[in-house]
Amino acid sequence: MNKKLYFWVSVILFTIVVGVIFFRAGDQEQSFFSPELKKIKADLVLYGVRYRRDARGKASEWLVRARLARFYEKKREVDFDTVRITFRPGSKSPVKVSAMRGQYRISGGILSVSGKVRVTGVKDYTLLTDVLFYYPDKKIIEAPGNVVLIRSSGDKLTGKDLVYLLKEHKLLLYFPRAIIKEEDVGA
């Protein structure tokens, strides 16, 4: 009887040892980080990013905060997920942009954002659009396509294609259409 007990105990222990070795070998091939890293094509991935763009000898031009940033060295581009940007045009009030995605082209310095773009600090308006570009050399923000400007009073101004001069805080809107609240019409 003891021989049978020893036999079954050794079979169970052998099975446990083989199982542990088998599962450990599987873990080594697929560690906690490796599946994610194999999918990423970027040269550098950063989480919880905060990047400040400074011109030499001048005050900070803009500040980028993002949930995730991917840097592609050959393309000289950075992609952002869940991005917030604060532009600081001189002594004027800051312009704040939030979007689902962003891209910064290092060679040209062009910054673009897309996906539920929301901009505050443009006069007395909140700007809503799908795509927005920033050209640092010209200090210009462009929003091609449909745009909605909502004033703090609730009035709306819609149009196609917007150009905003950051330094001068001047706005150009093509094909505007105003939607004014009724109580403003009688005043």
matplotlib code that plots the C-alpha trace (Angstrom):
import matplotlib.pyplot as plt

x = [0.0, 2.8, 4.3, 1.0, 0.8, 4.4, 3.7, 0.7, 2.4, 5.4, 3.0, 1.2, 4.5, 5.8, 2.7, 2.9, 6.6, 5.9, 3.0, 5.0, 7.8, 5.4, 3.6, 6.8, 8.2, 5.0, 5.4, 8.9, 7.8, 5.0, 6.0, 3.9, 5.3, 6.3, 2.9, 2.4, 5.9, 5.8, 2.7, 4.2, 6.1, 7.3, 10.9, 9.9, 6.6, 5.9, 2.9, 1.8, 3.7, 4.3, 6.3, 7.1, 8.2, 10.5, 12.0, 15.6, 15.7, 11.9, 9.1, 7.4, 5.5, 3.3, 2.8, 1.6, 0.1, -0.9, -1.9, 0.5, 3.1, 4.8, 8.1, 9.0, 12.6, 12.8, 9.6, 10.6, 7.1, 5.4, 1.8, -0.2, -3.3, -5.8, -3.9, -4.2, -2.2, -1.8, -0.6, 1.0, 1.0, 3.1, 1.3, -2.2, -4.5, -3.6, -5.4, -6.2, -6.8, -8.0, -8.4, -8.4, -5.3, -2.4, 0.7, 3.8, 6.0, 9.5, 11.0, 8.4, 7.2, 3.6, 1.3, -2.1, -4.9, -8.1, -11.1, -13.5, -11.3, -12.2, -10.5, -11.0, -9.4, -10.4, -11.9, -15.1, -15.8, -15.3, -14.4, -15.5, -14.1, -12.8, -9.3, -7.0, -3.4, -0.9, 1.9, 4.5, 6.5, 3.4, 1.7, -1.5, -4.2, -6.2, -9.4, -10.3, -13.8, -16.9, -16.4, -18.7, -18.0, -20.1, -20.1, -20.4, -23.9, -25.0, -24.9, -23.4, -21.5, -20.9, -18.9, -16.3, -12.6, -11.3, -8.0, -6.9, -3.9, -2.6, -0.5, -3.1, -6.1, -7.8, -10.3, -11.3, -14.2, -15.4, -19.1, -20.4, -23.9, -25.0, -27.5, -28.5, -30.6, -34.1, -33.7, -30.7, -32.8, -35.3, -32.6]
y = [0.0, 2.4, 1.8, 2.8, 6.0, 6.9, 6.3, 8.6, 11.3, 11.2, 11.3, 14.4, 16.1, 15.4, 16.8, 20.0, 20.4, 19.9, 22.3, 25.0, 24.7, 24.7, 27.8, 29.6, 29.0, 30.5, 33.5, 34.1, 34.3, 36.7, 38.9, 41.7, 44.3, 42.5, 42.1, 45.8, 46.7, 44.4, 46.2, 49.7, 51.0, 54.1, 54.6, 56.1, 56.0, 58.2, 58.2, 61.3, 63.8, 67.4, 69.3, 73.0, 74.6, 77.6, 79.9, 80.9, 83.9, 84.3, 83.3, 79.9, 79.6, 76.7, 73.8, 70.3, 67.8, 64.4, 61.0, 59.3, 60.4, 58.4, 59.6, 58.4, 59.3, 58.7, 60.6, 63.3, 63.3, 63.0, 61.6, 62.5, 60.9, 62.9, 66.1, 69.6, 72.5, 76.0, 78.8, 81.8, 84.6, 87.3, 89.1, 88.3, 85.7, 82.1, 80.1, 76.5, 73.6, 70.1, 67.2, 63.4, 63.3, 65.5, 65.4, 67.6, 67.6, 68.5, 69.6, 72.2, 72.9, 72.4, 71.1, 69.6, 68.2, 66.3, 64.7, 66.7, 69.8, 72.5, 75.9, 78.5, 82.0, 83.0, 86.4, 85.7, 82.4, 78.7, 77.1, 73.6, 71.9, 68.5, 69.6, 72.4, 73.4, 75.7, 77.3, 78.6, 80.8, 82.8, 82.4, 81.4, 78.8, 77.4, 75.3, 74.0, 72.7, 73.3, 75.4, 76.5, 79.5, 79.7, 83.0, 83.0, 84.6, 81.5, 83.1, 80.9, 81.7, 78.9, 78.8, 77.1, 77.6, 79.8, 81.6, 83.1, 85.4, 84.5, 87.6, 90.1, 88.0, 88.6, 86.2, 85.5, 83.2, 82.2, 81.8, 82.9, 82.2, 83.8, 82.1, 84.8, 84.0, 85.6, 87.7, 89.4, 90.3, 92.5, 94.4]
z = [0.0, 0.8, -2.7, -4.3, -2.2, -3.0, -6.7, -6.8, -4.7, -7.1, -10.1, -8.7, -7.8, -11.3, -12.8, -10.7, -11.6, -15.3, -15.1, -13.4, -15.9, -18.8, -17.6, -16.7, -20.2, -21.6, -19.3, -20.6, -24.2, -23.3, -20.4, -19.0, -21.3, -24.5, -26.2, -26.1, -27.2, -30.2, -31.5, -31.1, -34.2, -32.4, -31.3, -28.0, -26.1, -23.1, -20.7, -18.9, -21.1, -20.4, -23.0, -23.1, -26.4, -25.8, -28.4, -27.5, -25.3, -25.3, -23.0, -23.4, -26.6, -25.8, -23.4, -24.4, -22.0, -23.2, -21.9, -24.3, -26.8, -29.5, -31.1, -34.6, -35.2, -39.0, -39.7, -37.2, -35.8, -32.4, -32.0, -29.0, -27.5, -25.3, -25.7, -24.1, -25.4, -23.9, -26.2, -24.6, -27.1, -25.4, -22.6, -23.9, -22.3, -23.1, -25.8, -24.6, -27.0, -26.1, -28.5, -28.8, -30.9, -31.9, -34.1, -34.0, -37.1, -35.7, -39.1, -39.9, -36.3, -37.4, -34.7, -35.6, -33.4, -34.3, -32.8, -30.7, -30.8, -28.2, -28.0, -25.3, -25.1, -28.6, -27.8, -25.8, -27.6, -27.3, -30.6, -31.6, -34.7, -35.9, -37.1, -36.1, -37.2, -35.5, -37.5, -35.0, -37.4, -38.3, -34.9, -36.7, -35.8, -38.7, -38.5, -42.0, -42.3, -40.2, -37.1, -34.3, -32.1, -28.9, -27.0, -23.2, -23.7, -25.6, -29.1, -31.8, -34.9, -37.4, -40.6, -42.7, -42.3, -39.5, -39.2, -35.8, -35.4, -32.0, -31.3, -32.4, -31.2, -34.5, -36.0, -39.7, -40.3, -43.8, -44.6, -41.2, -40.0, -36.7, -34.3, -31.8, -28.7, -28.8, -25.7, -27.4, -30.5, -28.6, -26.6]

ax = plt.figure().add_subplot(projection="3d")
ax.plot(x, y, z, "-o")
ax.set_aspect("equal")
plt.show()
